């Protein structure tokens, strides 16, 4: 079990969350930037560095044949909301039920996700390892963190009301078992920075 501070996931009241989510949706961010709702605040941050494209592309290609039926693997900039905890994230890569994209609006329900992957940067590392881990760990079956600074990948799975119950970490270059519903060995050889 991963420890986290008590009350770390408490969100704003529902009305405030809806108002803030509307603002995030209407925000005209500059090219190359995304807006997310983190800890009750709107956070605008740059998309990943260019060198992060290759690992995410390799990850995407390997996930596609193993995605659950009716789920789409994409890196498109979509916002997934978690209203119960007042969060809305735009993951680096997502696997989600295609039905989630038939709704109106600019954000999808976080419960549609079967896997999320984030690549860390110096500015977002804490959010990826703390707030997103806490939020995804209650709903999303699999969360992959590509720690670009440490050059390792961690798989979290088995979500619960208190967060993920299981995790495995390997350095880039070693195979990582991606658990159900994907259930395959991920080749991370190409993730190593050249």
C-alpha positions in Angstrom: 0.0 0.0 0.0 1.3 3.4 -0.9 1.2 5.9 1.9 -0.2 9.4 1.3 -1.1 12.3 3.6 -4.6 12.2 5.1 -7.0 14.5 3.3 -4.7 14.9 0.3 -7.5 14.3 -2.1 -10.2 16.4 -0.7 -11.7 18.5 -3.5 -13.7 21.7 -3.7 -17.5 21.7 -3.3 -19.3 20.4 -6.4 -20.5 23.8 -7.5 -17.0 25.3 -7.4 -15.6 22.3 -9.3 -18.1 22.7 -12.1 -17.4 26.4 -12.3 -13.6 25.8 -12.4 -14.0 23.0 -15.0 -16.0 25.4 -17.2 -13.1 27.9 -17.0 -10.5 25.3 -17.8 -12.6 24.2 -20.9 -13.0 27.8 -22.1 -9.3 28.8 -21.4 -7.4 29.6 -24.6 -4.0 28.2 -23.7 -1.1 29.1 -25.9 0.1 26.4 -28.4 2.2 23.8 -26.6 0.4 24.3 -23.3 -2.4 22.4 -21.4 -4.6 23.4 -18.6 -5.5 21.0 -15.7 -7.5 21.3 -12.5 -5.1 20.3 -9.7 -5.7 20.6 -6.0 -8.5 23.1 -6.6 -6.4 25.3 -8.8 -6.1 25.8 -12.6 -2.6 24.9 -13.6 -1.2 25.7 -17.1 1.9 23.8 -18.0 3.8 23.0 -21.2 3.3 19.7 -23.0 6.2 17.3 -22.7 9.7 17.8 -24.1 10.4 16.7 -27.6 12.6 13.8 -26.4 9.6 12.3 -24.5 7.8 11.7 -27.8 9.7 8.5 -28.7 9.0 6.6 -25.4 5.3 7.6 -25.6 5.1 6.6 -29.2 6.7 3.2 -28.4 4.4 2.8 -25.4 1.3 3.6 -27.5 2.3 1.1 -30.2 2.7 -1.7 -27.7 -0.5 -0.9 -25.8 -2.8 -0.8 -28.9 -3.0 -4.6 -29.5 -3.6 -5.3 -25.8 -6.2 -2.6 -25.1 -9.6 -3.8 -23.9 -12.3 -4.2 -26.5 -13.8 -0.8 -27.4 -11.0 1.2 -25.8 -8.8 3.6 -27.7 -5.1 4.4 -27.1 -4.2 8.0 -27.7 -2.0 10.9 -26.8 -4.5 13.6 -27.9 -4.9 16.4 -25.4 -8.2 15.5 -23.7 -9.2 16.4 -20.2 -10.6 13.7 -17.9 -12.5 14.8 -14.9 -12.8 13.3 -11.4 -15.7 15.4 -9.9 -15.8 13.5 -6.6 -12.3 14.8 -5.8 -12.3 18.1 -7.8 -9.7 17.1 -10.3 -9.4 17.2 -14.1 -6.2 15.9 -15.8 -4.9 15.9 -19.3 -2.7 12.7 -19.3 0.3 12.3 -21.6 -1.3 9.0 -22.9 -4.6 7.5 -22.1 -6.6 4.3 -22.9 -10.3 4.9 -22.5 -13.7 3.6 -23.5 -14.5 5.0 -26.9 -18.1 5.7 -25.7 -16.6 8.5 -23.4 -15.9 10.6 -26.5 -19.5 10.6 -27.7 -20.6 13.1 -25.1 -20.8 16.9 -25.6 -18.3 19.1 -24.0 -14.5 19.1 -23.8 -13.8 16.7 -21.0 -14.5 13.0 -20.5 -15.4 11.0 -17.4 -12.3 9.7 -15.7 -14.1 6.5 -14.9 -13.8 5.7 -18.7 -10.1 5.2 -18.4 -8.5 1.8 -18.3 -4.9 3.1 -18.3 -3.1 6.4 -18.0 0.6 7.1 -18.6 2.4 10.2 -17.5 6.0 11.2 -18.3 7.6 13.2 -15.5 9.3 16.6 -15.9 11.0 18.7 -13.3 8.0 21.0 -13.1 5.3 18.2 -13.0 7.0 15.4 -11.2 5.4 16.0 -7.8 1.9 16.2 -9.4 2.5 12.9 -11.3 3.8 11.1 -8.2 1.4 12.5 -5.6 -1.9 14.1 -6.7 -2.4 12.1 -9.9 -1.3 8.9 -8.3 -3.8 9.5 -5.5 -6.6 10.3 -7.9 -6.0 7.6 -10.5 -5.4 5.1 -7.8 -9.0 5.2 -6.8 -10.5 4.7 -10.3 -8.1 3.8 -13.1 -7.1 0.1 -13.4 -3.5 0.8 -14.5 -1.2 3.9 -14.1 2.2 4.0 -15.7 4.7 6.6 -14.6 7.7 7.1 -17.0 10.2 8.9 -14.7 12.3 10.6 -17.3 14.8 11.9 -14.7 15.4 8.6 -13.0 15.0 6.7 -16.4 12.6 4.1 -14.9 9.0 3.1 -15.4 6.6 2.2 -12.6 3.3 0.3 -13.1 0.6 0.8 -10.5 -2.6 -1.4 -10.5 -5.4 -2.8 -8.4 -7.1 0.5 -7.5 -9.1 0.9 -4.2 -10.7 3.7 -2.2 -7.4 4.2 -0.6 -5.3 4.1 -3.8 -3.3 1.5 -5.7 -2.5 -1.7 -3.8 0.3 -3.0 -6.2 3.3 -1.5 -8.0 6.4 -2.6 -9.9 9.4 -0.5 -11.0 12.0 -1.3 -13.6 14.8 0.8 -15.2 14.4 1.8 -18.8 15.8 -1.1 -20.9 14.2 -3.9 -18.9 10.8 -5.4 -19.6 7.8 -4.4 -17.5 4.8 -6.5 -16.9 1.7 -4.4 -17.7 -1.1 -6.0 -15.6 -4.7 -6.8 -16.5 -6.7 -5.8 -18.4 -3.6 -5.5 -20.7 -1.5 -8.4 -19.5 1.7 -8.2 -21.6 5.4 -7.6 -21.3 6.3 -4.0 -22.2 9.6 -3.6 -24.0 11.2 -0.4 -22.6 14.5 -0.7 -24.5 13.7 2.3 -26.7 12.8 4.5 -23.7 16.5 5.1 -22.8 17.6 8.6 -23.8 20.3 8.5 -26.6 
